[in-house]
Amino acid sequence: MSVEVTKIRTFFMRQFNRYNAEKKTVLKKSKWTNKRHHVRTIWHFIAIRNSCMKK
């Protein structure tokens, strides 16, 4: 594990936590679009994490 990967990972976890906090407030407004957005964000997150792992 390089330092860069760890930095990126902590950054993403922070982003992810902030996103989850926002999601809870948005959830009340519209569940359907939010669910779709959530899935796309998770895939994006996984894809970036995988590209970090390959290095």
Summary of the structure (lengths in Angstrom):
residues: 55
radius of gyration: 13.3
end to end distance: 9.7
largest distance: 40.7
contacts: 115
relative contact order: 0.14
helix: 93%
strand: 0%
